[in-house]
Amino acid sequence: MCSETCLYLRRWLLVCCLLPALAACDRPGQPDGLASPDAQAIALNNRGVGLMGRYDYDAALQIFRQLITQYPQQLAFRVNHAIAQMNRQLSLHSIRSSSHSGSTTPLRR
């Protein structure tokens, strides 16, 4: 059975392998009515990535949801949202696992 770290690495490997495939599926040109992200949207995306680096996945998810609503055609925003969601689920799983794996007997000095 694989450890939690092994599962984490497998998921990251899967994401890294899928990114080039998803990028290749990007349609050339933009249909009318779909705006390109402006500097403010790019700064907001960078903020979300920074929040993921600080393990604040809930705040990052809020930012990426907002960006996906405004720019549904932007693959980078969708990928960042998926990564934040996956990391949030992994961190919640890790917290639950660690709380159940510890001894229930209090330590004595």
MARGUMAR-602466 format. One record per residue: x, y, z of N, C-alpha, C, CB in turn; residue number from 1. Coordinates in Angstrom, 2 decimals, decimal comma. Glycine has a CB too. Layout:
N
<rec n_X="X" n_Y="Y" n_Z="Z" ca_X="X" ca_Y="Y" ca_Z="Z" c_X="X" c_Y="Y" c_Z="Z" cb_X="X" cb_Y="Y" cb_Z="Z" num="NUM"/>
...
***
This chain:
109
<rec n_X="0,84" n_Y="-1,18" n_Z="0,00" ca_X="0,00" ca_Y="0,00" ca_Z="0,00" c_X="0,88" c_Y="1,24" c_Z="0,00" cb_X="-0,96" cb_Y="0,00" cb_Z="1,22" num="1"/>
<rec n_X="0,54" n_Y="2,19" n_Z="-0,79" ca_X="1,33" ca_Y="3,40" ca_Z="-0,94" c_X="1,08" c_Y="4,34" c_Z="0,23" cb_X="0,99" cb_Y="4,10" cb_Z="-2,27" num="2"/>
<rec n_X="2,14" n_Y="5,01" n_Z="0,64" ca_X="1,98" ca_Y="5,99" ca_Z="1,72" c_X="1,29" c_Y="7,23" c_Z="1,17" cb_X="3,36" cb_Y="6,35" cb_Z="2,34" num="3"/>
<rec n_X="0,93" n_Y="8,10" n_Z="2,09" ca_X="0,25" ca_Y="9,34" ca_Z="1,71" c_X="1,14" c_Y="10,20" c_Z="0,81" cb_X="-0,16" cb_Y="10,14" cb_Z="2,96" num="4"/>
<rec n_X="2,44" n_Y="10,20" n_Z="1,08" ca_X="3,37" ca_Y="10,96" ca_Z="0,26" c_X="3,42" c_Y="10,41" c_Z="-1,16" cb_X="4,77" cb_Y="10,95" cb_Z="0,88" num="5"/>
<rec n_X="3,39" n_Y="9,10" n_Z="-1,28" ca_X="3,41" ca_Y="8,46" ca_Z="-2,59" c_X="2,17" c_Y="8,86" c_Z="-3,40" cb_X="3,49" cb_Y="6,93" cb_Z="-2,45" num="6"/>
<rec n_X="1,01" n_Y="8,85" n_Z="-2,75" ca_X="-0,22" ca_Y="9,25" ca_Z="-3,43" c_X="-0,17" c_Y="10,71" c_Z="-3,85" cb_X="-1,43" cb_Y="9,02" cb_Z="-2,52" num="7"/>
<rec n_X="0,38" n_Y="11,55" n_Z="-2,99" ca_X="0,52" ca_Y="12,98" ca_Z="-3,30" c_X="1,40" c_Y="13,17" c_Z="-4,53" cb_X="1,12" cb_Y="13,73" cb_Z="-2,09" num="8"/>
<rec n_X="2,52" n_Y="12,46" n_Z="-4,58" ca_X="3,43" ca_Y="12,58" ca_Z="-5,72" c_X="2,79" c_Y="12,05" c_Z="-7,00" cb_X="4,73" cb_Y="11,81" cb_Z="-5,44" num="9"/>
<rec n_X="2,02" n_Y="10,99" n_Z="-6,89" ca_X="1,34" ca_Y="10,47" ca_Z="-8,08" c_X="0,34" c_Y="11,48" c_Z="-8,64" cb_X="0,62" cb_Y="9,15" cb_Z="-7,73" num="10"/>
<rec n_X="-0,38" n_Y="12,16" n_Z="-7,74" ca_X="-1,35" ca_Y="13,16" ca_Z="-8,20" c_X="-0,65" c_Y="14,32" c_Z="-8,89" cb_X="-2,19" cb_Y="13,68" cb_Z="-7,02" num="11"/>
<rec n_X="0,46" n_Y="14,78" n_Z="-8,32" ca_X="1,20" ca_Y="15,88" ca_Z="-8,94" c_X="1,75" c_Y="15,45" c_Z="-10,29" cb_X="2,36" cb_Y="16,34" cb_Z="-8,03" num="12"/>
<rec n_X="2,22" n_Y="14,22" n_Z="-10,38" ca_X="2,72" ca_Y="13,71" ca_Z="-11,66" c_X="1,61" c_Y="13,68" c_Z="-12,69" cb_X="3,33" cb_Y="12,30" cb_Z="-11,49" num="13"/>
<rec n_X="0,42" n_Y="13,26" n_Z="-12,27" ca_X="-0,72" ca_Y="13,24" ca_Z="-13,17" c_X="-1,06" c_Y="14,65" c_Z="-13,66" cb_X="-1,94" cb_Y="12,61" cb_Z="-12,48" num="14"/>
<rec n_X="-1,07" n_Y="15,61" n_Z="-12,75" ca_X="-1,35" ca_Y="17,00" ca_Z="-13,13" c_X="-0,29" c_Y="17,51" c_Z="-14,10" cb_X="-1,42" cb_Y="17,91" cb_Z="-11,88" num="15"/>
<rec n_X="0,97" n_Y="17,24" n_Z="-13,81" ca_X="2,05" ca_Y="17,71" ca_Z="-14,68" c_X="1,99" c_Y="17,06" c_Z="-16,07" cb_X="3,41" cb_Y="17,41" cb_Z="-14,03" num="16"/>
<rec n_X="1,53" n_Y="15,83" n_Z="-16,14" ca_X="1,41" ca_Y="15,17" ca_Z="-17,44" c_X="0,20" c_Y="15,68" c_Z="-18,22" cb_X="1,30" cb_Y="13,66" cb_Z="-17,26" num="17"/>
<rec n_X="-0,85" n_Y="16,06" n_Z="-17,52" ca_X="-2,06" ca_Y="16,51" ca_Z="-18,19" c_X="-1,96" c_Y="17,96" c_Z="-18,68" cb_X="-3,23" cb_Y="16,37" cb_Z="-17,27" num="18"/>
<rec n_X="-1,16" n_Y="18,77" n_Z="-18,03" ca_X="-1,07" ca_Y="20,18" ca_Z="-18,42" c_X="-0,66" c_Y="20,38" c_Z="-19,88" cb_X="-0,10" cb_Y="20,89" cb_Z="-17,52" num="19"/>
<rec n_X="0,40" n_Y="19,72" n_Z="-20,36" ca_X="0,75" ca_Y="19,91" ca_Z="-21,78" c_X="-0,37" c_Y="19,44" c_Z="-22,72" cb_X="2,05" cb_Y="19,16" cb_Z="-22,11" num="20"/>
<rec n_X="-1,04" n_Y="18,36" n_Z="-22,35" ca_X="-2,13" ca_Y="17,87" ca_Z="-23,19" c_X="-3,28" c_Y="18,87" c_Z="-23,23" cb_X="-2,62" cb_Y="16,50" cb_Z="-22,68" num="21"/>
<rec n_X="-3,60" n_Y="19,44" n_Z="-22,08" ca_X="-4,68" ca_Y="20,42" ca_Z="-22,04" c_X="-4,29" c_Y="21,69" c_Z="-22,80" cb_X="-5,03" cb_Y="20,77" cb_Z="-20,59" num="22"/>
<rec n_X="-3,03" n_Y="22,08" n_Z="-22,68" ca_X="-2,58" ca_Y="23,28" ca_Z="-23,39" c_X="-2,65" c_Y="23,08" c_Z="-24,90" cb_X="-1,15" cb_Y="23,65" cb_Z="-22,97" num="23"/>
<rec n_X="-2,39" n_Y="21,87" n_Z="-25,35" ca_X="-2,45" ca_Y="21,58" ca_Z="-26,78" c_X="-3,87" c_Y="21,63" c_Z="-27,31" cb_X="-1,84" cb_Y="20,21" cb_Z="-27,07" num="24"/>
<rec n_X="-4,85" n_Y="21,46" n_Z="-26,42" ca_X="-6,25" ca_Y="21,49" ca_Z="-26,83" c_X="-6,80" c_Y="22,90" c_Z="-26,91" cb_X="-7,10" cb_Y="20,67" cb_Z="-25,88" num="25"/>
<rec n_X="-6,03" n_Y="23,87" n_Z="-26,54" ca_X="-6,50" ca_Y="25,25" ca_Z="-26,57" c_X="-6,80" c_Y="25,65" c_Z="-28,01" cb_X="-5,45" cb_Y="26,21" cb_Z="-25,95" num="26"/>
<rec n_X="-7,96" n_Y="26,25" n_Z="-28,20" ca_X="-8,38" ca_Y="26,65" ca_Z="-29,55" c_X="-7,66" c_Y="27,91" c_Z="-29,99" cb_X="-9,91" cb_Y="26,87" cb_Z="-29,59" num="27"/>
<rec n_X="-7,18" n_Y="27,95" n_Z="-31,23" ca_X="-6,54" ca_Y="29,17" ca_Z="-31,71" c_X="-7,57" c_Y="30,29" c_Z="-31,86" cb_X="-5,83" cb_Y="28,91" cb_Z="-33,04" num="28"/>
<rec n_X="-7,15" n_Y="31,49" n_Z="-31,57" ca_X="-8,06" ca_Y="32,63" ca_Z="-31,66" c_X="-9,08" c_Y="32,62" c_Z="-30,55" cb_X="-8,76" cb_Y="32,63" cb_Z="-33,00" num="29"/>
<rec n_X="-9,83" n_Y="33,67" n_Z="-30,44" ca_X="-10,86" ca_Y="33,77" ca_Z="-29,43" c_X="-12,20" c_Y="34,06" c_Z="-30,07" cb_X="-10,51" cb_Y="34,84" cb_Z="-28,40" num="30"/>
<rec n_X="-13,23" n_Y="33,35" n_Z="-29,64" ca_X="-14,56" ca_Y="33,70" ca_Z="-30,13" c_X="-14,94" c_Y="35,09" c_Z="-29,67" cb_X="-15,60" cb_Y="32,66" cb_Z="-29,67" num="31"/>
<rec n_X="-15,81" n_Y="35,72" n_Z="-30,42" ca_X="-16,26" ca_Y="37,06" ca_Z="-30,03" c_X="-16,94" c_Y="37,01" c_Z="-28,67" cb_X="-17,22" cb_Y="37,64" cb_Z="-31,09" num="32"/>
<rec n_X="-16,73" n_Y="38,05" n_Z="-27,88" ca_X="-17,37" ca_Y="38,15" ca_Z="-26,58" c_X="-16,54" c_Y="37,60" c_Z="-25,44" cb_X="-18,66" cb_Y="37,45" cb_Z="-26,62" num="33"/>
<rec n_X="-15,41" n_Y="36,94" n_Z="-25,73" ca_X="-14,56" ca_Y="36,41" ca_Z="-24,67" c_X="-13,34" c_Y="37,32" c_Z="-24,53" cb_X="-14,15" cb_Y="34,94" cb_Z="-24,95" num="34"/>
<rec n_X="-13,23" n_Y="37,94" n_Z="-23,39" ca_X="-12,16" ca_Y="38,91" ca_Z="-23,18" c_X="-10,87" c_Y="38,22" c_Z="-22,73" cb_X="-12,58" cb_Y="39,95" cb_Z="-22,15" num="35"/>
<rec n_X="-9,75" n_Y="38,79" n_Z="-23,14" ca_X="-8,46" ca_Y="38,36" ca_Z="-22,63" c_X="-8,27" c_Y="38,94" c_Z="-21,23" cb_X="-7,30" cb_Y="38,80" cb_Z="-23,57" num="36"/>
<rec n_X="-7,55" n_Y="38,23" n_Z="-20,38" ca_X="-7,36" ca_Y="38,76" ca_Z="-19,03" c_X="-6,52" c_Y="40,03" c_Z="-19,06" cb_X="-6,68" cb_Y="37,71" cb_Z="-18,13" num="37"/>
<rec n_X="-6,93" n_Y="40,99" n_Z="-18,25" ca_X="-6,18" ca_Y="42,23" ca_Z="-18,15" c_X="-5,13" c_Y="42,11" c_Z="-17,05" cb_X="-7,12" cb_Y="43,44" cb_Z="-17,88" num="38"/>
<rec n_X="-4,38" n_Y="43,18" n_Z="-16,82" ca_X="-3,32" ca_Y="43,17" ca_Z="-15,82" c_X="-3,87" c_Y="42,89" c_Z="-14,43" cb_X="-2,57" cb_Y="44,51" cb_Z="-15,82" num="39"/>
<rec n_X="-5,06" n_Y="43,39" n_Z="-14,14" ca_X="-5,66" ca_Y="43,16" ca_Z="-12,83" c_X="-6,00" c_Y="41,68" c_Z="-12,62" cb_X="-6,93" cb_Y="44,03" cb_Z="-12,66" num="40"/>
<rec n_X="-6,50" n_Y="41,02" n_Z="-13,67" ca_X="-6,82" ca_Y="39,60" ca_Z="-13,58" c_X="-5,55" c_Y="38,77" c_Z="-13,40" cb_X="-7,59" cb_Y="39,14" cb_Z="-14,82" num="41"/>
<rec n_X="-4,51" n_Y="39,15" n_Z="-14,11" ca_X="-3,24" ca_Y="38,42" ca_Z="-13,98" c_X="-2,66" c_Y="38,62" c_Z="-12,58" cb_X="-2,23" cb_Y="38,90" cb_Z="-15,04" num="42"/>
<rec n_X="-2,77" n_Y="39,83" n_Z="-12,04" ca_X="-2,30" ca_Y="40,09" ca_Z="-10,68" c_X="-3,12" c_Y="39,28" c_Z="-9,67" cb_X="-2,39" cb_Y="41,60" cb_Z="-10,34" num="43"/>
<rec n_X="-4,43" n_Y="39,17" n_Z="-9,91" ca_X="-5,29" ca_Y="38,38" ca_Z="-9,03" c_X="-4,92" c_Y="36,90" c_Z="-9,10" cb_X="-6,77" cb_Y="38,58" cb_Z="-9,40" num="44"/>
<rec n_X="-4,63" n_Y="36,42" n_Z="-10,30" ca_X="-4,18" ca_Y="35,04" ca_Z="-10,46" c_X="-2,88" c_Y="34,81" c_Z="-9,68" cb_X="-3,98" cb_Y="34,70" cb_Z="-11,96" num="45"/>
<rec n_X="-1,95" n_Y="35,74" n_Z="-9,80" ca_X="-0,69" ca_Y="35,63" ca_Z="-9,07" c_X="-0,92" c_Y="35,63" c_Z="-7,56" cb_X="0,26" cb_Y="36,77" cb_Z="-9,46" num="46"/>
<rec n_X="-1,89" n_Y="36,41" n_Z="-7,12" ca_X="-2,25" ca_Y="36,44" ca_Z="-5,69" c_X="-2,76" c_Y="35,06" c_Z="-5,26" cb_X="-3,33" cb_Y="37,54" cb_Z="-5,40" num="47"/>
<rec n_X="-3,61" n_Y="34,46" n_Z="-6,08" ca_X="-4,12" ca_Y="33,13" ca_Z="-5,77" c_X="-3,01" c_Y="32,09" c_Z="-5,69" cb_X="-5,14" cb_Y="32,70" cb_Z="-6,80" num="48"/>
<rec n_X="-2,06" n_Y="32,17" n_Z="-6,61" ca_X="-0,92" ca_Y="31,25" ca_Z="-6,58" c_X="-0,10" c_Y="31,48" c_Z="-5,31" cb_X="-0,03" cb_Y="31,43" cb_Z="-7,84" num="49"/>
<rec n_X="0,08" n_Y="32,73" n_Z="-4,92" ca_X="0,80" ca_Y="33,03" ca_Z="-3,69" c_X="0,08" c_Y="32,48" c_Z="-2,46" cb_X="0,98" cb_Y="34,52" cb_Z="-3,54" num="50"/>
<rec n_X="-1,24" n_Y="32,57" n_Z="-2,46" ca_X="-2,01" ca_Y="32,02" ca_Z="-1,34" c_X="-1,87" c_Y="30,50" c_Z="-1,27" cb_X="-3,50" cb_Y="32,40" cb_Z="-1,47" num="51"/>
<rec n_X="-1,79" n_Y="29,85" n_Z="-2,44" ca_X="-1,56" ca_Y="28,40" ca_Z="-2,43" c_X="-0,19" c_Y="28,10" c_Z="-1,83" cb_X="-1,66" cb_Y="27,82" cb_Z="-3,86" num="52"/>
<rec n_X="0,79" n_Y="28,94" n_Z="-2,13" ca_X="2,12" ca_Y="28,76" ca_Z="-1,55" c_X="2,14" c_Y="28,92" c_Z="-0,05" cb_X="3,08" cb_Y="29,72" cb_Z="-2,17" num="53"/>
<rec n_X="1,16" n_Y="29,65" n_Z="0,48" ca_X="1,03" ca_Y="29,83" ca_Z="1,93" c_X="0,04" c_Y="28,84" c_Z="2,53" cb_X="0,59" cb_Y="31,27" cb_Z="2,26" num="54"/>
<rec n_X="-0,40" n_Y="27,88" n_Z="1,73" ca_X="-1,33" ca_Y="26,83" ca_Z="2,14" c_X="-2,71" c_Y="27,38" c_Z="2,51" cb_X="-0,76" cb_Y="26,06" cb_Z="3,32" num="55"/>
<rec n_X="-3,08" n_Y="28,52" n_Z="1,97" ca_X="-4,41" ca_Y="29,09" ca_Z="2,20" c_X="-5,28" c_Y="28,76" c_Z="0,98" cb_X="-4,33" cb_Y="30,65" cb_Z="2,44" num="56"/>
<rec n_X="-5,66" n_Y="27,49" n_Z="0,89" ca_X="-6,35" ca_Y="27,00" ca_Z="-0,29" c_X="-7,77" c_Y="27,55" c_Z="-0,41" cb_X="-6,40" cb_Y="25,49" cb_Z="-0,27" num="57"/>
<rec n_X="-8,44" n_Y="27,79" n_Z="0,72" ca_X="-9,80" ca_Y="28,33" ca_Z="0,66" c_X="-9,82" c_Y="29,71" c_Z="0,01" cb_X="-10,41" cb_Y="28,39" cb_Z="2,07" num="58"/>
<rec n_X="-8,91" n_Y="30,58" n_Z="0,42" ca_X="-8,85" ca_Y="31,92" ca_Z="-0,17" c_X="-8,44" c_Y="31,86" c_Z="-1,64" cb_X="-7,86" cb_Y="32,80" cb_Z="0,62" num="59"/>
<rec n_X="-7,51" n_Y="30,96" n_Z="-1,96" ca_X="-7,09" ca_Y="30,80" ca_Z="-3,36" c_X="-8,26" c_Y="30,31" c_Z="-4,21" cb_X="-5,90" cb_Y="29,82" cb_Z="-3,46" num="60"/>
<rec n_X="-9,04" n_Y="29,39" n_Z="-3,69" ca_X="-10,19" ca_Y="28,89" ca_Z="-4,43" c_X="-11,19" c_Y="30,00" c_Z="-4,73" cb_X="-10,88" cb_Y="27,77" cb_Z="-3,66" num="61"/>
<rec n_X="-11,42" n_Y="30,88" n_Z="-3,79" ca_X="-12,34" ca_Y="32,01" ca_Z="-4,01" c_X="-11,84" c_Y="32,88" c_Z="-5,17" cb_X="-12,48" cb_Y="32,86" cb_Z="-2,72" num="62"/>
<rec n_X="-10,56" n_Y="33,16" n_Z="-5,17" ca_X="-9,99" ca_Y="33,99" ca_Z="-6,24" c_X="-10,12" c_Y="33,30" c_Z="-7,59" cb_X="-8,50" cb_Y="34,30" cb_Z="-5,94" num="63"/>
<rec n_X="-9,77" n_Y="32,02" n_Z="-7,65" ca_X="-9,83" ca_Y="31,32" ca_Z="-8,94" c_X="-11,27" c_Y="31,15" c_Z="-9,42" cb_X="-9,16" cb_Y="29,96" cb_Z="-8,82" num="64"/>
<rec n_X="-12,23" n_Y="30,98" n_Z="-8,51" ca_X="-13,64" ca_Y="30,92" ca_Z="-8,91" c_X="-14,06" c_Y="32,24" c_Z="-9,56" cb_X="-14,54" cb_Y="30,61" cb_Z="-7,69" num="65"/>
<rec n_X="-13,64" n_Y="33,33" n_Z="-8,96" ca_X="-13,96" ca_Y="34,66" ca_Z="-9,50" c_X="-13,35" c_Y="34,81" c_Z="-10,90" cb_X="-13,44" cb_Y="35,79" cb_Z="-8,56" num="66"/>
<rec n_X="-12,11" n_Y="34,40" n_Z="-11,06" ca_X="-11,44" ca_Y="34,52" ca_Z="-12,35" c_X="-12,09" c_Y="33,63" c_Z="-13,41" cb_X="-9,96" cb_Y="34,16" cb_Z="-12,22" num="67"/>
<rec n_X="-12,49" n_Y="32,42" n_Z="-13,03" ca_X="-13,14" ca_Y="31,52" ca_Z="-13,98" c_X="-14,48" c_Y="32,08" c_Z="-14,43" cb_X="-13,33" cb_Y="30,13" cb_Z="-13,35" num="68"/>
<rec n_X="-15,18" n_Y="32,74" n_Z="-13,52" ca_X="-16,46" ca_Y="33,36" ca_Z="-13,88" c_X="-16,25" c_Y="34,49" c_Z="-14,89" cb_X="-17,17" cb_Y="33,90" cb_Z="-12,62" num="69"/>
<rec n_X="-15,21" n_Y="35,29" n_Z="-14,68" ca_X="-14,94" ca_Y="36,42" ca_Z="-15,56" c_X="-14,28" c_Y="36,00" c_Z="-16,87" cb_X="-14,07" cb_Y="37,43" cb_Z="-14,84" num="70"/>
<rec n_X="-13,44" n_Y="34,98" n_Z="-16,81" ca_X="-12,66" ca_Y="34,55" ca_Z="-17,97" c_X="-12,77" c_Y="33,03" c_Z="-18,14" cb_X="-11,18" cb_Y="34,98" cb_Z="-17,83" num="71"/>
<rec n_X="-13,92" n_Y="32,53" n_Z="-18,55" ca_X="-14,11" ca_Y="31,08" ca_Z="-18,62" c_X="-13,20" c_Y="30,37" c_Z="-19,63" cb_X="-15,54" cb_Y="30,78" cb_Z="-18,97" num="72"/>
<rec n_X="-12,65" n_Y="31,09" n_Z="-20,58" ca_X="-11,82" ca_Y="30,47" ca_Z="-21,61" c_X="-10,36" c_Y="30,31" c_Z="-21,18" cb_X="-11,89" cb_Y="31,28" cb_Z="-22,88" num="73"/>
<rec n_X="-9,98" n_Y="30,90" n_Z="-20,07" ca_X="-8,57" ca_Y="30,88" ca_Z="-19,65" c_X="-8,22" c_Y="29,58" c_Z="-18,95" cb_X="-8,27" cb_Y="32,06" cb_Z="-18,73" num="74"/>
<rec n_X="-7,44" n_Y="28,76" n_Z="-19,62" ca_X="-7,04" ca_Y="27,46" ca_Z="-19,09" c_X="-6,21" c_Y="27,60" c_Z="-17,82" cb_X="-6,25" cb_Y="26,69" cb_Z="-20,14" num="75"/>
<rec n_X="-5,34" n_Y="28,58" n_Z="-17,76" ca_X="-4,47" ca_Y="28,73" ca_Z="-16,59" c_X="-5,29" c_Y="28,94" c_Z="-15,31" cb_X="-3,51" cb_Y="29,92" cb_Z="-16,79" num="76"/>
<rec n_X="-6,37" n_Y="29,71" n_Z="-15,41" ca_X="-7,20" ca_Y="29,95" ca_Z="-14,23" c_X="-7,90" c_Y="28,67" c_Z="-13,80" cb_X="-8,24" cb_Y="31,06" cb_Z="-14,52" num="77"/>
<rec n_X="-8,34" n_Y="27,88" n_Z="-14,76" ca_X="-9,01" ca_Y="26,61" ca_Z="-14,45" c_X="-8,02" c_Y="25,61" c_Z="-13,84" cb_X="-9,66" cb_Y="26,02" cb_Z="-15,71" num="78"/>
<rec n_X="-6,83" n_Y="25,55" n_Z="-14,38" ca_X="-5,81" ca_Y="24,64" ca_Z="-13,85" c_X="-5,44" c_Y="25,04" c_Z="-12,42" cb_X="-4,55" cb_Y="24,63" cb_Z="-14,75" num="79"/>
<rec n_X="-5,23" n_Y="26,32" n_Z="-12,17" ca_X="-4,90" ca_Y="26,77" ca_Z="-10,82" c_X="-6,03" c_Y="26,46" c_Z="-9,84" cb_X="-4,61" cb_Y="28,28" cb_Z="-10,82" num="80"/>
<rec n_X="-7,27" n_Y="26,61" n_Z="-10,30" ca_X="-8,42" ca_Y="26,26" ca_Z="-9,47" c_X="-8,39" c_Y="24,77" c_Z="-9,12" cb_X="-9,74" cb_Y="26,61" cb_Z="-10,18" num="81"/>
<rec n_X="-8,10" n_Y="23,94" n_Z="-10,11" ca_X="-8,05" ca_Y="22,49" ca_Z="-9,88" c_X="-6,92" c_Y="22,13" c_Z="-8,91" cb_X="-7,87" cb_Y="21,74" cb_Z="-11,21" num="82"/>
<rec n_X="-5,78" n_Y="22,76" n_Z="-9,05" ca_X="-4,65" ca_Y="22,49" ca_Z="-8,16" c_X="-5,00" c_Y="22,91" c_Z="-6,73" cb_X="-3,38" cb_Y="23,22" cb_Z="-8,66" num="83"/>
<rec n_X="-5,60" n_Y="24,08" n_Z="-6,56" ca_X="-5,98" ca_Y="24,55" ca_Z="-5,23" c_X="-7,00" c_Y="23,60" c_Z="-4,60" cb_X="-6,55" cb_Y="25,98" cb_Z="-5,29" num="84"/>
<rec n_X="-7,94" n_Y="23,15" n_Z="-5,40" ca_X="-8,97" ca_Y="22,25" ca_Z="-4,89" c_X="-8,35" c_Y="20,91" c_Z="-4,48" cb_X="-10,06" cb_Y="22,03" cb_Z="-5,94" num="85"/>
<rec n_X="-7,46" n_Y="20,39" n_Z="-5,30" ca_X="-6,80" ca_Y="19,13" ca_Z="-4,98" c_X="-5,96" c_Y="19,25" c_Z="-3,70" cb_X="-5,93" cb_Y="18,67" cb_Z="-6,15" num="86"/>
<rec n_X="-5,20" n_Y="20,34" n_Z="-3,60" ca_X="-4,37" ca_Y="20,54" ca_Z="-2,42" c_X="-5,21" c_Y="20,72" c_Z="-1,17" cb_X="-3,46" cb_Y="21,75" cb_Z="-2,61" num="87"/>
<rec n_X="-6,34" n_Y="21,39" n_Z="-1,29" ca_X="-7,24" ca_Y="21,57" ca_Z="-0,15" c_X="-7,76" c_Y="20,21" c_Z="0,32" cb_X="-8,41" cb_Y="22,50" cb_Z="-0,53" num="88"/>
<rec n_X="-8,15" n_Y="19,37" n_Z="-0,62" ca_X="-8,64" ca_Y="18,05" ca_Z="-0,26" c_X="-7,54" c_Y="17,21" c_Z="0,37" cb_X="-9,21" cb_Y="17,33" cb_Z="-1,48" num="89"/>
<rec n_X="-6,33" n_Y="17,31" n_Z="-0,17" ca_X="-5,21" ca_Y="16,55" ca_Z="0,40" c_X="-4,88" c_Y="17,03" c_Z="1,81" cb_X="-3,97" cb_Y="16,68" cb_Z="-0,49" num="90"/>
<rec n_X="-4,92" n_Y="18,36" n_Z="2,04" ca_X="-4,61" ca_Y="18,86" ca_Z="3,37" c_X="-5,69" c_Y="18,48" c_Z="4,36" cb_X="-4,43" cb_Y="20,39" cb_Z="3,35" num="91"/>
<rec n_X="-6,96" n_Y="18,49" n_Z="3,95" ca_X="-8,03" ca_Y="18,05" ca_Z="4,84" c_X="-7,89" c_Y="16,56" c_Z="5,16" cb_X="-9,40" cb_Y="18,33" cb_Z="4,21" num="92"/>
<rec n_X="-7,54" n_Y="15,77" n_Z="4,15" ca_X="-7,33" ca_Y="14,34" ca_Z="4,36" c_X="-6,17" c_Y="14,11" c_Z="5,32" cb_X="-7,07" cb_Y="13,62" cb_Z="3,02" num="93"/>
<rec n_X="-5,11" n_Y="14,88" n_Z="5,16" ca_X="-3,94" ca_Y="14,75" ca_Z="6,01" c_X="-4,28" c_Y="15,08" c_Z="7,46" cb_X="-2,81" cb_Y="15,66" cb_Z="5,51" num="94"/>
<rec n_X="-5,06" n_Y="16,13" n_Z="7,66" ca_X="-5,45" ca_Y="16,52" ca_Z="9,02" c_X="-6,30" c_Y="15,42" c_Z="9,65" cb_X="-6,24" cb_Y="17,86" cb_Z="9,00" num="95"/>
<rec n_X="-7,24" n_Y="14,88" n_Z="8,89" ca_X="-8,09" ca_Y="13,81" ca_Z="9,43" c_X="-7,27" c_Y="12,56" c_Z="9,73" cb_X="-9,21" cb_Y="13,46" cb_Z="8,43" num="96"/>
<rec n_X="-6,33" n_Y="12,23" n_Z="8,86" ca_X="-5,51" ca_Y="11,04" ca_Z="9,06" c_X="-4,63" c_Y="11,19" c_Z="10,30" cb_X="-4,64" cb_Y="10,78" cb_Z="7,84" num="97"/>
<rec n_X="-4,04" n_Y="12,36" n_Z="10,47" ca_X="-3,15" ca_Y="12,56" ca_Z="11,61" c_X="-3,93" c_Y="12,57" c_Z="12,92" cb_X="-2,37" cb_Y="13,85" cb_Z="11,47" num="98"/>
<rec n_X="-5,17" n_Y="13,05" n_Z="12,90" ca_X="-5,95" ca_Y="13,07" ca_Z="14,14" c_X="-6,41" c_Y="11,67" c_Z="14,53" cb_X="-7,15" cb_Y="14,00" cb_Z="13,98" num="99"/>
<rec n_X="-6,53" n_Y="10,76" n_Z="13,55" ca_X="-6,96" ca_Y="9,40" ca_Z="13,86" c_X="-5,79" c_Y="8,45" c_Z="14,09" cb_X="-7,83" cb_Y="8,87" cb_Z="12,74" num="100"/>
<rec n_X="-4,61" n_Y="8,82" n_Z="13,66" ca_X="-3,48" ca_Y="7,90" ca_Z="13,77" c_X="-2,74" c_Y="8,04" c_Z="15,10" cb_X="-2,52" cb_Y="8,12" cb_Z="12,63" num="101"/>
<rec n_X="-2,95" n_Y="9,12" n_Z="15,80" ca_X="-2,24" ca_Y="9,35" ca_Z="17,06" c_X="-2,81" c_Y="8,51" c_Z="18,18" cb_X="-2,29" cb_Y="10,81" cb_Z="17,43" num="102"/>
<rec n_X="-2,03" n_Y="8,40" n_Z="19,23" ca_X="-2,45" ca_Y="7,66" ca_Z="20,40" c_X="-3,51" c_Y="8,45" c_Z="21,16" cb_X="-1,24" cb_Y="7,35" cb_Z="21,31" num="103"/>
<rec n_X="-4,47" n_Y="7,74" n_Z="21,71" ca_X="-5,51" ca_Y="8,42" ca_Z="22,48" c_X="-5,12" c_Y="8,53" c_Z="23,95" cb_X="-6,84" cb_Y="7,67" cb_Z="22,35" num="104"/>
<rec n_X="-4,00" n_Y="7,91" n_Z="24,31" ca_X="-3,52" ca_Y="7,97" ca_Z="25,69" c_X="-2,71" c_Y="9,25" c_Z="25,85" cb_X="-2,67" cb_Y="6,71" cb_Z="26,05" num="105"/>
<rec n_X="-3,06" n_Y="10,09" n_Z="26,85" ca_X="-2,28" ca_Y="11,31" ca_Z="27,06" c_X="-0,86" c_Y="11,01" c_Z="27,51" cb_X="-2,97" cb_Y="12,20" cb_Z="28,09" num="106"/>
<rec n_X="0,07" n_Y="11,86" n_Z="27,13" ca_X="1,47" ca_Y="11,70" ca_Z="27,53" c_X="1,64" c_Y="12,16" c_Z="28,97" cb_X="2,41" cb_Y="12,49" cb_Z="26,59" num="107"/>
<rec n_X="2,48" n_Y="11,45" n_Z="29,70" ca_X="2,77" ca_Y="11,83" ca_Z="31,09" c_X="4,23" c_Y="12,21" c_Z="31,21" cb_X="2,42" cb_Y="10,68" cb_Z="32,08" num="108"/>
<rec n_X="4,48" n_Y="13,13" n_Z="32,08" ca_X="5,87" ca_Y="13,54" ca_Z="32,33" c_X="6,44" c_Y="12,82" c_Z="33,50" cb_X="5,98" cb_Y="15,04" cb_Z="32,55" num="109"/>
***
